[in-house]
Amino acid sequence: MKVLLIGNGGREHAIAWKLAASPRTTALYVAPGNPGTAQYAENLPLDVTDFDGIEKFVKRAAIDLVVIGPEDPLAAGLADRLLAAGAGGAGGVKVFGPSKAAAQIEADKWFAKEIMRHQSIPTAEARSFVDVAAADEYVRVRDEPCVIKAAGLAKGKGVTVCHRTSDALDTLDRIMRKKEFGAAGGRVVIEELLHGPECSILAFVDRRNIYVMESAQDHKPVDDGDTGPMTGGMGAYSPTSIVTDKLLAQIEREVLVPAVDGLLREGIEYKGVLYAGLMLTANGPKVLEFNCRFGDPETQPLMMRLKTDLLEIMLAVAEGRLDEIELKWDERPALCVVATSKGYPGKYAHGLPITGLAAADGMPDVKVFHSGTRFDASQIVTHGGRVLSVTALGDTINDARKRAYAALDLLHFEGMHYRRDIGYQAIRS
């Protein structure tokens, strides 16, 4: 099969690595890709929002399957465009990724809240505002800790935990008046602040069937001890001991099934990956967010552990026969540490040379996934806030952690920053 993967981050590098391992993959292309994906595929100079260029390539190359990684092209309707065009090989192209309507579950946080309310899915109490003065008044009157979210897509950075009313007012000013996240902040969602450990539960969905993956846990704040600004993710590990089989069954029953059913009630069929970010409160699991795609960096440890052919899984999802697939996992845990540019999630420099890639990637049971890199003449340089996702397998979480950090010791670029406590909760427990 000829496969086209859309995206250029660490998630896409991990997916490309897994797709390339399938005996059924005869040609693999990534648009636009990065130096990491170039190890397994042909990178294409196409932006993820260049729908015309993508459609033309799919037709010209007779692509059989398109896998859409990031949320932006999903929210803009790339899956719909390709399916409607009937592009690709014999019988038309197959697409792994939800429609524009289904992607609203991530692209519009208030839409997601409404689905949860209608389906009685446990989540934080929330209000939505498009008028900044009304939002200001609400947080003043409420005068309690809260979480403020830009309702649209903000690259994982549109969430702020506000412990004081003054923090909330400042956040509203940044999002709604100063438009820090552009159109994504035209509406904000203000939620009660929940307490408890977090987990990430991802599932393959083919409209009729839901197949839950192994659990994972993400680390969002930029600095050790879960301090500092929120980011797109500083590291993750899988599985997490806080999610038992009983709890996973409860999450499937009370969160994933009603979410997919709620979309169907709206006339929306979901095909792809559904991601639920949850907080395990004293009153049970509650949904913090839904994503319409693989999480990043959760994908990296999940792909390290996945033993089933990823291409076969994605085809089954696209063709509505997920019930024919059995997911098999490496029993060993995997842990991922993200190395970022100095200043991330704020301003940061580009084009800094990276050394040690071959040595780190050559370690046993270690993969260095490229998140924000590019070629510059004969060398690989930084090209993003999150630069590398160093991922390792180990007999225990602590073993995987030691291996990942040993690989990081071999890597260098000016100002390289990473958390030194990824997986600390699992190791402490």
N, C-alpha and C positions, 0 to 999 in steps of 0.2 A: 504494500500500500504506500501511496505517496501522502505524506503528512505535512501540513503547514501549522506551525505553532506561532501564535501572536504574543509578543511581549519581549522584554529585554532585561528582566530582573533576576534575582536569585531564585525565585519561584520557577521562572521559565527555564533557567539553567538546569535545575533539578528535574523538571518535567522532561526536558530534552534528553537528558542523560538516561532517563528511564525509558522513554519512547525509542531511543536509538538501540536499546538492548532487546527490543522485540524482534523475533525472527521474521515477523510480517512487515516490518518497516523496510521498504526498498529505497525510499528517498525521504529525507527529512529537511525541511526548510524552517527557518525562524525569522520572523519579521518584527523588529529589526535585529534582534539578537544582541549578543555581546561576545567578548573574546572567549568566554567559557562555553557558550553554545556552539561557537565555531569549531570546537573540538569534536563535535558529533554531527553537525549539520551545516548546511549552507546558509549563511546569513544573507538577508535581503535588505536593500536600502529602502525599506517601506516603513513609514510611521504607522503606529497602531490605529490612528484616526484617518489614515488614507484609504477610505473604503473603496474608492474607484480603483486605486492601484492594487489593492488586495484582491478585489473581484477579478480584475483583468489577469492577474497572475494565477489565480485559482483555475480560471478557464484555460489559460494558455498551457499551464503545466499539468492539467487534468488531475488536480489534487483530489484525493478520495476523502480525507478527513481534515477539518480545520479545528484546532484546539485554541480557544481564546482564553488567555491567561489573565490579563488585567481587567479591572472593573470599568474603566473608562469606555473602551469600545463595546463592552457588553451593555452598559447603560445607554450608549448612543445607538444601539440597535444593529451591531455588526452581524450577529447570528441571524436576525430576521432578513437582513439584506442578502446574505449569501444563500440562504434557503429559498428566498423568493426568486433569486436570479437563476436557480437551478444550475449553478456553476459546477465545475469539477469534472470528475471522470464519469464513467458509464453509470447512468441512473442518478446523476447529480451528486453534489457534495454532501457529506454528513458533517454535522457541526456539534462539537462538544462545548456547551456553554448556553446559559439561559437566554431567553428573548429579552427585548427591551422592557416589556411589561413586567416580566419576572424579576429582572435586575433591579426594579424599584425597591425591592426589599433591602438593598444596600444603598441605592442612589438617593432614596428619599426616606430619611429616618422617621418622619411622621407617618408616611404610608406604612412602614413596618410596625409602628406603634398601633396604628388602627387595625392592622391584621391581627396583632397580638390581643388587642382589646376584644375584637369580635370573636376570637377563637379561645378566649380565656387562657392565654399563654402567660405564665408568671413573668412579670417584668417590673421595673421600677415605675412608680407613679410619675406622670409627666404632663407638662403643658407645652403648647407650641405657640410661637409668636413670630409675626412678620413686622410688627411695629416695635421699634427699640424702646420708645417711651413706656409702652405697656409692659415690656419685658423688664425694664428698670424698676417700675413700680411693683411688679410681682415679686422680684427678689428682695426688694426693700421690706415689703409687708411680710413676706415669708420669713426672712431673717434667719435662715438655717443653712447649713452646708448643702451644696447641690452640685450637680454635674451639668455643664452647658455644652451642647453639641451643635455644630453647624449641621443643618439637616441634609445638605448635599454632600458630594464626594470631596474630601479634603486630604487625600493621600494618607489617611490614618492619623492626621495631626489635628483634626477638628474637634477634639474632645478635651475639655478642661475641667479638672476637679477643683471646685471652689469651696474652701473651708470658711471663708469670711464673706460677708455681704460686699465689702469693698472689692474683693477679688472677683466676685460675680459681676459687679458693675463694670469693672475694668475689662473683663472678658467680653461682655456684651458690646462695649465700645469698640474693641478690636475687631470683633466679628461683624457687627452690623453697621457701625458707622465708618470705621476705617477699612472695612471690607478685606480683612487679612486673607480670607479664603475665597474672595471674589463672589461669584453668584452662589456658591455653595452655602454662604452665610446669609442669604436673603431671608431664610427662615431659620430659627433656632428652636431646639428642643431643650427644655429645662427639666431635669429629673431629680428625684430624691437621691441622696447619696447612699448607696448600698455598702454593706461591709461583708468581707469574707474572701477566701481565695478564689482566683479565677481559673477557668479552664476553657479550652477550645475543642469543640466537637464538630467534626466535619463528616458529611455524608454524601455519597453518590445518590442522585435522584434521577429517575427516568420517567417521571410523571406518575406512574402507578406504584413503583417500588422505591424503597429507601434502604440503603445499605450503609450502616454507620461504620466509620473507620476507627482505628485505634485513637485513644485520647491523646491530647497534647496540652502543653501549658506554655503561654507566651509571656514575655517580659516587655512591657511597653515603656516605662520611664527610662530616660537616657542614662541615669547614673545608678551606681550600686545602692542596694537597700531600697529599691523602687522609689528613688528620689529624682527630682528634676523634671523637665518638660516631657510630655507624652510624645512618643515617636511612632513610626510605622512598625516597630518591633526590634528589640535589641538582642533577641535570642529566644530559643524555645527548646523543649524536649518532649519526648514521647517514649513510653506512656507516662501518665502522671498517676501517682498512687492515690491521689485524693478522689479519683473517679473509679469507683468499684463497678463490678458488673451490674449490681442492682441499681446503682445510681445511673449508669449508662442506659439501662432499660427504661428507667423513669424519664430521663431526658428525651429519649426517642418517643416515648408515649405521650409526654406532656408538652413537648416543644416541637420536635421535628415533624411528627405526623400531623398535628393540627396546623402547623405553618403551611405545609404543602397542601393540605385540605383547604385551608383558608384561601390560598391562591386559586385553587380550582374553583372555589365558590365564586371567585371574581372572574372566572372564565380564563384563567391564566395557567398554562401548563409549564411546569418547571423541569428542565433537563440540564444537568451539569452537577456542580458541587454546591451544596448548601452548607454554609459555615455558621455555627451558633457560638458566639462568645458569651460565656455565662459566668455569673458569680454565685458561689455556693454559700448562700446566706443561712442564718439560723432557722429560717422558715423554708428552706429548700432552695433548689437551683432557680435562678432568675436570669432572664435574657438581658444582656447588656447591648448586644447588637447582632444583626444578621449580615453576612457577606454573601455575595452571589458568585464566589469563586474560591479557589484554594487560598488559604491564608499564607502570608509571607511574614515571618520565617517558619511557620509551622510545617509548610510543605517540605522543607529540606529534611528534617528528621523523619517525617512520614515516608518520603521517597526512599530514604536510606533503609527503612525497615520493610517496605513493601516488597513481597516476593512474587505476587501475581503479576502477569504481563499487563502493564498499564494501557497499552494500545487496545488489548482485548476488553478491558474494563470500559474505556472511553467509547469504543464501538458499541458495546452493549447498551450504554446509556443513550447514545445517539439513536440507536435502533429500537429502544424501548423493550429490551430483554435483559435487564439487570438481574432478574431472578435466575438467570442461567450461570451467573458468575459466583465464584467463591473467593473471597479475599483471604490471602495467606500472608502472614507477617513474620519477620525475623523476631524471635523472642527477646533478643537483646535490645536494650534501650538505646536511643540515639539522642544526642544533644547538639544544638547549634548555637554558636556565638557569632554575633554580627559585629564586624569591624566598621566603624564609621569615620567620616571625615571630621576633623576638628571644627566645632561650631554647630554641627548638626544637632537638632532639627532647625536651627537658624541658618545664617549665611555660612558658606564654606567655600574653600578653594577647589578648583578643578585641575586636572592635568598633572598630578603628582605621581612620579614613578613608583611602581610597586615592585618590591623584590621578595624572593623566597617562595614564589608561587609553586614552582616545580617540586621543591623540597617538601613543602607542606602537603601538597596534593599527592605526593608519592608515599606518604606514611600509610601503614596498614590501617584499613577501616576508617579512613579519613577522606572526605571530599571537600575541596574548597570551591564553593559555588560563587560565581561572580554576580554581584548585585548591582554595582554601579562602576563599571570599568569600560575602557575603550582602548583600541589600538592607537598608538602614536608612533608612526614610523616602525621601528623594530622592537618597541617596548609596550608594555601594558601600563596604563595610567589610570588614576581615579577619575570617575565621571558621575558622581552622585553623592548623596549624603550617606546612604548605606552602601558600602563598597564591596565587602566580602562576607559570605556566610560560611563560616568554618564549621563543618558538621562531622561528628564522629560516632561510631558504634562502640559499645563496650559491654562487658559482662554485667556491669551494674551502671547506674547513673553516674556514680562517682568515677568509675573507670572511663566512661565516655567523656565525662567532663575533663579529666586529666589529659586525655588524648587530644581533645579539641584545643585546650589551652597550650599543650606542647606544640601543636601545629601553629598556633598563633605566635608563639615565640620565634618561629622561623620567618614570619612575615613582617614586612615593614613598608610604610610610606609615611611621609612627614605628617605629624599630628594625628596619627592613627589612635582612635579611641575605641575602647570596648569595655563592657561591664565584666567584672571579675567574679561575679557571684551568680552567673546563670545556673539554674538548677539548685540553688541553695535550699529552697523549700523542700525539695524531694530528698536531698542529702541529710538535711536536719531532721526530717521525719523518720 
